[in-house]
């Protein structure tokens, strides 16, 4: 089975780390990200926050820790013969730093696709993915809509979202791994 895997919020524990840096930068003390769109949480223009990310990209993309269980689960899936393809909304310019981070943390990776500000849905279709792991409810919905089952890691910014039936919520990677292995057993969808 070819499994698509997002990076930020799924493999890299980026948001808590970024929240801390954004609090420092904007002089705020926000403790919980209740919206995926961080500029809304901080009440600043999108471009302003985007500039902060562009100017500090090396630091911000290299500092997050991996999400617990991601590495082991991905290793297990590869062992079981599955093909892991990462799709991130990071920009293509950030490929080297992203690969360096995966390498530094020993997370197996070959194909990493960079959608930037474009939708991930087209890449999921082109690469004929059979399942996807995501944390952003908008992406999860879009991918589910083309008939690809999605495992959504529950976070502070997606916990209130109502989801279609082929999006399964998981609190952690052991749950995602179990769901993916079960799905693989059912055969081609
Ligand atoms: Mg993400």
Boltz pocket constraint, residues with backbone or C-beta under 6 A from the ligand:
constraints:
  - pocket:
      binder: B
      contacts: [[A, 6], [A, 7], [A, 8], [A, 9], [A, 10], [A, 134], [A, 135], [A, 136]]
      max_distance: 6.0
